[in-house]
């Protein structure tokens, strides 16, 4: 799982690129942030599959929350 150093390095508004490592359920996706693994809860209804690239923007640090970031659409989809 993600190291403490990685988690402490996150900043609100930061955009991170990851790769889907595993889809554990329709609402949970294990993402690989260059070797740092985080289980992300997917509330978007979007379907992800292994090896899909994903960009996430940090919404908050405590609790840690992300949203899917898409450069092709100004509308974000919520991911917690």
C-alpha positions in Angstrom: 0.0 0.0 0.0 1.0 3.6 -0.2 3.8 4.8 2.0 3.5 7.4 4.6 5.9 9.7 2.7 3.8 9.4 -0.4 0.6 10.3 1.5 2.2 13.2 3.2 3.5 14.6 -0.1 -0.1 15.0 -1.5 -1.5 18.5 -1.8 -5.0 19.7 -2.4 -5.5 20.5 -6.1 -2.6 18.3 -7.2 -3.3 16.1 -10.2 -1.9 12.6 -10.1 -1.6 10.1 -12.9 -2.1 6.4 -12.1 -2.8 3.1 -13.7 -5.6 0.7 -12.7 -3.9 -2.2 -11.1 -7.0 -4.2 -10.2 -10.8 -3.8 -10.2 -11.7 -5.3 -6.8 -15.5 -4.6 -7.1 -17.8 -2.4 -9.2 -17.1 0.4 -6.7 -13.4 -0.2 -5.8 -10.3 0.2 -7.9 -6.7 -0.4 -6.9 -4.6 2.3 -8.5 -0.8 2.3 -8.9 0.8 5.7 -8.5 4.3 4.8 -9.8 4.6 2.0 -7.3 2.4 3.4 -4.6 -0.9 1.5 -4.3 -4.2 3.1 -3.2 -7.7 1.6 -3.1 -10.0 4.2 -4.6 -13.8 4.0 -4.1 -15.4 4.7 -7.5 -18.8 6.5 -7.2 -18.8 7.7 -10.8 -20.6 4.8 -12.3 -17.7 4.6 -14.8 -16.3 1.2 -15.6 -12.5 0.8 -15.3 -10.4 -2.2 -16.3 -6.9 -3.3 -15.5 -4.2 -1.2 -17.0 -6.5 1.8 -17.7 -4.7 5.1 -17.2 -6.5 7.4 -14.8 -5.9 11.0 -13.7 -7.1 12.0 -10.2 -7.2 15.4 -8.6 -6.8 15.6 -4.8 -9.9 17.2 -3.4 -8.9 17.0 0.3 -6.2 15.5 2.4 -8.0 14.6 5.6 -10.0 12.6 4.7 -8.2 11.8 1.5 -10.5 12.3 -1.4 -10.0 12.4 -5.2 -12.0 13.2 -8.2 -11.5 11.9 -11.7 -9.7 14.6 -13.8 -10.3 14.7 -17.5 -8.7 17.2 -19.8 -11.3 16.5 -22.5 -14.2 17.5 -20.3 -14.5 20.5 -17.9 -16.9 18.5 -15.9 -15.4 16.3 -13.2 -16.8 13.0 -11.9 -16.6 12.4 -8.2 -14.4 9.7 -6.8 -13.8 9.3 -3.1 
